[in-house]
Amino acid sequence: MDQIDTPQPAGFGRRPAEPLRSHFEYDGRLGELYWIFIKNVLLSFITLGIFRFWGKTRIRRYLWSHTSLAGDRFEYTGTGGELFVGFIIVMIAYVVGSIGINILAVFLEPGSPLLFIVQASLGFVILYLTFVAQYAAQRYRLTRTLWRGISGGMTGSAWKWGFKGMWFAILSLISLTLAWPWAQMRLIDDRLNNSYFGDAKASISSSSKPLYLSYIIGNFGSLILTGLIAYGVYQFMMTNYGPVLEELFSQTPAEDRQYGAEYGRVFAILYGTVVAAYLAIIVISILSFAAFYTAMAREIASKLSLGTLRFATPITPGAIIGRYLGNLLIIVLTLGLGFPIAVHRTMRFLVRNTEVLGEIDGSEITRAELPRPKFGEGLLEAFDPGIM
């Protein structure tokens, strides 16, 4: 019997074609960024800090305009005035609230339960507004970002998301932070699922399971090393300067002081030791949680889509450590003057570790009319300041 050849589908027996990978490009120059930074510092000094809102806008416009995807550059359309007005509105509300609490304290007896309740409530309000600020800031930046004439946007309510963030933070504290990876991924999912670029909706359904091993190891190691540092600082200071410190902080009458002449020197040593310990704890945190943040970045990238586009990242713990530890050393060793270097390194880090999968030109992303906030990032400036 003759063998009948069965037609095979095209591509049979071959590995599926890899999706097209595109990378962001950043061609900013450190010298140009430094010149903007120097002018911002001088103008902020002359205006008693007011110009910093316009300075931040200048930095963003430079960074956005030197970042491109598929040959087209991004554009930042926010203004310093929007940032300034948003900040003023928030600060007025904050000052009025603080004055109200101080007036209440005058009419209440010291140790009044009502005053304690009001002050504790203020702490919860600040925690809540910090989360509101994160959502509102993302909405503002998306609406002020253009690519091929298309801007981003967000739906949903920052106020509702703020409540969720506050309760998740409280839940994490109750669980001794064990719930934090789960809570963080749920909050990130909510923000991204309400995000758009043009008419393309972002979509993600991430899992916290890949994060827990690295989080527990990092948390355990960080706590142990932080405790050892705190114990070492205490032993060092009490062994060498114990009597002076006891007298310094015991409010001993001036006529009974034995070590008054040494107060300045010992206090300076204490301050320097605490600062060094604080920086050491930051370094420990970077090293301990690098694997956790790597797992988080990979989980988000692998589950996120924007229309027909998907994402990937080649990020590694070493890259995380190199970015954060390098920026920390640059900022500390230059007393803040190396800020442009840190920003420049951050942009190069971001474009190097972000990949877009799919045909960008065929993704058919078009413009869409989404809500556009009038003011920018006032809450973020007041409660959660960030580098950029």
N, C-alpha and C positions, 0 to 999 in steps of 0.2 A: 504493500500500500504506500502510495506516494505521500510524503509528509507535506501537509498544508502549512504554508507560512502565514502566521497570524500577524496582521499589521500591528506595529507597536506605536503607542502615542509618542509624539515628539518629545524628545528629552528623556525617553525611557532609559533607565540605567545610569543616568547622570545625576550628580549632586545638584540640588536646587541652586539656582543662581543667587549669589550673595546680594543683598539689597545695596543700592547705591549709598555710599557713605560720604557725607559732606561735613566739612569742619568750618567753624567760625575762624575768622582771620583778624588779627590785631596788629596794626602797623604803627602804633603810637611811638613817639620818641621821648626818651627820658628827659632830655634837655628841654624840650618844649613843655613837658608836664611840670618840670621844675620852675620854669619861668612863670607859668600860671600860678603855681603854689606860692612863689615869692611875692608876686603882686597881691595875691589874696591875703597873705599874712600882713603885709604892710597896710593895705586898705582896712583890714579888720582891726588892726591896732589903732589906726587913725579914727575909726568910727566906733571904737569901744566894743568891738565884736559884732556890730550890726551887719557889717558887710559879709559875714561868713555865709549867709544864705545865698547871696549872689555868687560868692566864691565857690560854694558847693555846686551851684548850677554851671559855672564855667568849667569845673572839673568834669562834670557829667557830660556836658556837650562835647568836650574834647574826647573823652573815652568812647562815647557812643559813635561819634563821627569817624573814629579810627577803628571801629569794629565792623566787620562785614560778613555776610553770608551769601554764598552763590554769586559773588561779585558785586553785590549791592550793599551799601553802607547803611548803618542805622542812624537815626537822628533823634536827639532829645529836645523836646519842645517845652519843657517846664521852665518856669521863671523864678528868679530870686524873690520877687514880690509875692508869689503864691506861697512859697515856703515861709516867708516872714509873716504874712498875715495869718497863716494857719498857726504859727507858733505864738503870736500875740494873743489870739483868741484863747488858746489853751492856757497860757500863762495868766491871763486875766481871771479865768475861772479858778485856777489853782491858787492865786493870791487871795481872791475873795474867800475861798474855802478855808485857807489857813488863817486869815484874819478872824473869820467866824469862830474857829476852834479856840483861838487865843482869847477872844472876848468871852466865850463860854467858860474858859478856865478861870477867868477873873471872878466870875460869879459863883463858881462851885468851890467846895472845900477841897484841899489837897487830898488825893487818894479817892476822890469820888468815883463810884462805879460808873456813873453816867459819862464822866470824862474819859474813862478807860474804854468804854464801849464806843464812844465817838472816835477816839484815836485809832482803835483797832479797825473800825469800819473804814477809816481813811486808808489804812494799809490795804484792805481788800479792794477799795476803789482804785488805788494806784495799780495793783496787780491786774485788775480787770481792764483798766485803760491801757496798760502795756500791751495786752493782747489785741485790743481794739486798734491800737496804733500799728501793729504789724500788718493787719489786714488792710487798713486804710492806706498805708504806705505802699503796699504791693499794688493796690488799685490805682493809686496816683502815678506810680512809675510806669505801669503798663499803659495807661492812657496818654502818657507823655512820650512814649517810645514809638517811633515810626520806622517802618522798613518797606520800601517800595510804595510809599505813601499810605501804608496800612498801619493802623495803630492797634494796640491791645486794649483790654478792658476786663472788668469783672462784674459779675452779678452777685446777689446775696447781700447780707447785712453784716457789716463789721461789728455792730453792737451785739448781734446774736452770737457771732463767732467768738467775741470776747468773753461772753458768759461760758461758752463751752471750754475755752482755753483756761479760764480761771478755775472751773471745777475740776478739770483734768489735772491742773497743777496741784490743787489741794489733794486730789486722789493720789497723786504721785508721792506727795509728802507722807500721807497716811500709810502708803505701802512701802515706805522707806526707799522711794524712787524706783522701785521695781516695775511700776506701771508706766514709767516715763517713756520707754521706747514705743509701747503700744499707743500711748496718748499722743506722742509726737507725730507718729505716722498718720493717725486719724486726723489730726489738725492739718497736716500738710495735704492730705487727700482732699479735705474740705476746701482749702484755698485753691488748689489746682483745679478741682472739678468745677469751680465757679469762674475759672479764668478762660479768656478768649484771646485770640489774635486775629483781628478781622472777624470773619464769620466762622472761623475754625475753633471749635471748642476743645479745650484740654480735657483729657480723661485719664483717670488713674484709679487703681484699686490695689493698693500695696499691702504687704504683710509685714508684721513686726517680728515674725519668727526668725528670719535670717540675722536679726540684729542682737538677739538676746545673749548668745554665748560671748560675743565680743564685748557687749555692754557689761555683763556681770564680771568678766575678767578685768576689764578696765576699771570698773567701779571698785572692785575689791583691792586691786593694786594701788589705785589712787588714794583710797582711804587709809591703807596701811602706811604708805610712804608719807602722806600728809601728816598723819599722827606722829610718825617718827620725827619729821621735821619740827613739828610743834613742840614735842618733848625735848628735842635737842636744843631749840632756842631757849626754852624755859630753863633747862639745866645749865646752859652756858651763862645766861644772865644771872641766875641766882647763885651759881658757884663763884662768879667773878665780881658781881656787883650787888649781891643780895641785900646787905645792910643798907646800902645807899637807896636802892629801889624801895625797900620797905619804908624808909624814912620819907622818901619823895612822895609816895602815894598814901601815906598815913596822916597827912595834914598835921604834922608835928609843929608845935608853936616855934616861932623863929628863934626864941632864946634857948630852946632845947635842941636845936639842930646841930649835929656833929659833922655832917657831910655836905653842908650847903655849898661849899666851893666846888664840889664835884657834880652837882646836879646837871649843869649844862653838858659836860662831857659825857656823862652816863646816859642822859636822855638822847643825845646824838647817836651814841652807840646802839641804844635800844631801837631808835627809829631806823637806823641803817640795817640792823639785823632783821627787823620785821619786814622791811622792804625786800631784802634779799630772800627771806623765807617766802614771801608772797610770790616773787618771780620764780622761785624754785617750784612752788606748787603749780604755777601756770605751766611750766615746762613739763612737770609730771603729768598734768592733765592732758597736754598735747600728746605725749608719748603713750599714755594709758588708753586714750579714747580714739587714737588714729584708726585702728581697725574697725571700731564701731561706726565712725563717720564714713569710712570707706564702704562698709556694708550698707549704710543708709543711702549713700549716693548711688550705688549700683542698683539697689532695690527700686529707688525712684526712677532712675533712668530706664530700667528694663520694663517698668510697668506703665510709663507715661506715653501718651500719644497726643498729637495735635492734628486733628483732621486725619489725613492719611499718613502723616509723618510719625515716626517713632524715634527713640533716642537710645544712646548707649554711652558708656564712659569707660575709659581704660584706667581710671584712677586707682592708685595703690596707697597703702598706708605710708610708704616712704614719701610719696608725693604730698600727702597731707602734712606729714611732719616737716618736710622741707619748706612748704609754704608758710605754715603758721609759726614754726620755730624761727625760720629765717626772718619773717616780718617782725616778730617780737624782738629779736636781737637788733635788727636795724633800727626800730623805733626807740628802744632803750639806749643803745650805745650812741645814737645821734641826738638824744634828748628831743625826739620828735621831728627833727629836721630831715630825717630820712623817710618821711611820710610818702613823698612821691615815688620813692623806690619801692615801698611796700605796695602801693596801688598799682604800679607798673608790673610788679611781679604777680600780683593777684590777677590782673587781666590776662597775662600770658598763661597763668595756671588755668584759668577758666576756659580759654579757647582751646588749650591743649587737651583738656579732659572732657570736652563735650562734643559728641558726634550726633549728627542728624541722619537718620536712616530713611531712605525713600526718595522719590523724585520730587524735588522742591518745585521745579518749574511746572510740573503737572499736578501739583497739589490743589490748585484752583482756590487758593485763599483770596478772598475779596474783602472789601471794606464792609464794616457793619457799624451801625449807630448804637453804641452802648453808653450807659451813664458816665458822665465825665465830671469828677469832683472839681469844685472851684478853687479850693485851697489845698496846699500840699504839706503833708507829713507833720503837722503841728504836734500831734500827740507823740509821734516817734521822736521828735526833737526833745520833748520835755521828759519823756519817761524811758526811752530806749534808744539812745544815740548810737549811730553806726558809722563805720568807716566811710561809706560812700552814699 
